[in-house]
Amino acid sequence: IIERGAAASDGLSGREIRTVLRTAFPRALVENPQEPKVLWVHLESAIADVRTANRNVGKHLCSQSIF
């Protein structure tokens, strides 16, 4: 799983990997509060979320300019 995680997170900074972990752990807890287990799907979706956020940095969310 370490090799798979390293390959999937290639190019992410340490801070972004920390964000991935901070996102994946609560997902496991929400999915199964009595017996939480972090699964690959939790890590994979968190990595995808971080990559999506990176792609959206600097994009305007509204169509009108304030200037």
TILONU-409279 format. One record per residue: residue in three letters; x, y, z of N, C-alpha, C in turn. Coordinates in steps of 0.001 Angstrom, whole numbers, plus 500000, padded with zeros to 6 digits. Example, Ala and Ser with C-alpha at 12.3 -4.5 7.8 and 13.67 -1.06 7.14 Angstrom:
% residues 2
  resn      nX      nY      nZ     caX     caY     caZ      cX      cY      cZ
   ALA  513190  494310  507800  512300  495500  507800  513200  496700  507800
   SER  512850  497750  507080  513670  498940  507140  512900  500030  507870
//
This chain:
% residues 67
  resn      nX      nY      nZ     caX     caY     caZ      cX      cY      cZ
   ILE  500834  498801  500000  500000  500000  500000  500876  501259  500000
   ILE  502061  501172  500585  502960  502328  500602  503420  502662  499189
   GLU  503792  501654  498424  504211  501893  497038  503057  502442  496203
   ARG  501898  501898  496393  500714  502356  495657  500383  503805  496026
   GLY  500462  504108  497308  500205  505472  497771  501250  506450  497256
   ALA  502506  506020  497248  503575  506887  496732  503373  507176  495251
   ALA  503008  506174  494498  502780  506369  493067  501566  507276  492827
   ALA  500511  507066  493581  499279  507840  493391  499453  509295  493817
   SER  500339  509546  494763  500521  510906  495266  501762  511581  494677
   ASP  502313  511006  493627  503501  511574  492992  503249  513031  492605
   GLY  504154  513891  492999  504032  515301  492677  503362  516134  493755
   LEU  502760  515494  494736  502139  516234  495827  503200  516620  496854
   SER  503010  517762  497466  503935  518208  498508  503630  517479  499814
   GLY  504502  517631  500770  504268  517045  502095  502998  517580  502725
   ARG  502762  518861  502544  501552  519476  503084  500308  518878  502423
   GLU  500377  518642  501125  499228  518066  500420  498988  516619  500849
   ILE  500052  515878  501105  499898  514503  501585  499278  514509  502977
   ARG  499678  515470  503797  499060  515604  505120  497561  515887  504967
   THR  497204  516728  504021  495792  517020  503761  495054  515763  503320
   VAL  495698  514951  502483  495104  513683  502051  494782  512819  503268
   LEU  495740  512685  504174  495526  511850  505358  494452  512436  506266
   ARG  494474  513752  506423  493465  514394  507272  492069  514305  506673
   THR  491995  514082  505394  490710  513919  504722  490265  512460  504724
   ALA  491208  511547  504525  490877  510122  504433  490427  509538  505774
   PHE  491081  509932  506866  490747  509350  508164  489299  509632  508580
   PRO  488820  510860  508476  487409  511083  508832  486424  510354  507923
   ARG  486792  510164  506666  485906  509417  505760  485721  507989  506254
   ALA  486801  507386  506731  486708  506027  507269  485833  506011  508521
   LEU  485955  507040  509334  485170  507120  510564  483688  507319  510273
   VAL  483389  508152  509299  481987  508394  508928  481371  507131  508327
   GLU  482155  506427  507528  481651  505224  506859  481330  504108  507843
   ASN  482150  503973  508886  481943  502898  509847  482393  503369  511234
   PRO  481540  504116  511941  481929  504698  513227  482314  503676  514305
   GLN  481701  502501  514266  481995  501504  515294  483348  500838  515084
   GLU  483748  500690  513850  485004  499996  513539  485666  500645  512307
   PRO  486147  501885  512474  486712  502585  511320  488006  501946  510821
   LYS  488114  501823  509517  489325  501303  508875  489569  502144  507633
   VAL  490772  502696  507527  491105  503462  506336  491387  502471  505217
   LEU  490628  502609  504151  490770  501748  502989  491402  502535  501847
   TRP  491867  501815  500844  492474  502484  499701  491516  503484  499071
   VAL  490241  503151  499009  489257  504034  498397  489212  505392  499110
   HIS  489410  505420  500425  489431  506679  501168  490645  507514  500762
   LEU  491793  506870  500672  493012  507579  500270  492916  508058  498827
   GLU  492424  507190  497970  492321  507512  496551  491396  508710  496316
   SER  490260  508729  496991  489337  509847  496798  489899  511135  497399
   ALA  490631  511029  498494  491249  512217  499090  492344  512770  498174
   ILE  493131  511898  497550  494153  512333  496599  493491  513030  495413
   ALA  492411  512463  494920  491684  513072  493805  491154  514450  494193
   ASP  490662  514596  495406  490162  515893  495867  491275  516937  495920
   VAL  492451  516544  496402  493589  517472  496476  494023  517869  495068
   ARG  494087  516914  494161  494476  517227  492774  493445  518160  492121
   THR  492174  517932  492375  491127  518801  491838  491268  520207  492405
   ALA  491514  520311  493687  491700  521625  494308  492901  522338  493693
   ASN  493973  521609  493430  495164  522211  492817  494854  522736  491416
   ARG  494080  521984  490649  493721  522426  489302  492849  523677  489327
   ASN  492077  523850  490389  491148  524965  490475  491736  526222  491113
   VAL  492967  526139  491578  493600  527304  492197  493732  528412  491159
   GLY  493248  529584  491521  493349  530728  490633  492220  530876  489642
   LYS  491345  529910  489575  490194  530024  488674  489132  530883  489342
   HIS  488479  531691  488548  487422  532546  489081  486153  531722  489270
   LEU  485533  531920  490400  484299  531198  490686  483062  531972  490244
   CYS  483220  533266  490003  482076  534032  489530  482413  534642  488167
   SER  481392  534977  487442  481601  535467  486088  481839  536956  486017
   GLN  481584  537696  487094  481770  539127  487085  483081  539514  487757
   SER  483738  540470  487182  484966  540991  487768  484620  542078  488767
   ILE  485384  542168  489826  485129  543197  490841  485876  544486  490508
   PHE  486623  544486  489419  487383  545683  489039  486749  546421  487914
//
